[in-house]
Structures are given as C-alpha cells and as structure tokens.
Amino acid sequence: MKIATASVADAEEISALIVSLSEPFYLSPSREGAEPFLASIGAEAQRAYLVAGNFTYRVARSGARIVGVVALRDNAHLFHLFVAEDFQGRGLASPLWQLVESEALQAGNPGVFTVNASLNAVPFYEKFGFARVGEVQRVHGVSFQPMKSAS
C-alpha cells in the first residue's frame, strides 16, 4: 500500500470511490434533494478542490487503484476520509488520518479538527478522538453529525 499526494488526474477515481461509499449520507434512497451534495463529490468538484490552495489530498493505492482518500480543508476540517469497501477493516483509515493530522499540526494547526460524519461513521471518528458537537444535521437531502477533535 502506498500513500501519496493526489493529483488532478485522480479526480475521476476519487469521485467514484466517494460516490460508491456515500449511501449512508442520504435522507432518501432516491437521493432526492441531495443534488448539492452529489455535485460536491463529483469529479468536477474534486478537480476544483485538488487545485485549490486550501485542500490537502492524499490517496492510498493498491497497485494502480485508489483504495483510500483523505482530504483536509483549511488545515482543520477533515473533508474526506473514505476507504474502498474491500479494504475496510485493514487499518488503512488510521494512517491516512494520521498523515494529514501530522502535516496539519506541523503547518500550525493547534490540534483542533472538525468533521461532518455520516451517521454510521460516528463510532469510527470517536475512536480518533472526535466528539459530537450539536445535533445531527439534515440539509440538502443528506444527514451528518458535526464532530470536533482536540489532538
């Protein structure tokens, strides 16, 4: 497994990975009302994030295939952390998170991070030291739990 900086050429594959794992966010099986969220995880949006100066993107590869992605926005918000289903439970999410966390701390983050967790991922983020902040949000056809961590 190799973790590397993502490039614009990775946008399609990153988007496909996220879309394949995004089901827990939707309020409706039809994804009705989730168009803004769907646009935000599309390939075009990923390309824009990858060239923006306020995102840090890392990908994990098994061979040529992207099997994990982590993105940190503004050196403080865990924007993406997704691992392909067939690689879940193999300890890949931890090194992805630890890498961007360490880089953020070195870049001046005081140890405070946020994430909007899918409801099924809340226990996972709690293991990383995140705690629930406020109520579950239901906006634009998706639901998520705001969380905050102090490293």
Secondary structure, DSSP 8 states (H G I E B T S, - for coil): -EEEE--GGGHHHHHHHHHHT-GGGBSSTT-TT-HHHHHHTSHHHHHHHHHSTTEEEEEEEETTEEEEEEEEETTTEEEEEEE-GGGTTSS-HHHHHHHHHHHHHHTT--SEEEEEE-GGGHHHHHHTTEEE-SS-EEETTEEEEEEEEE-
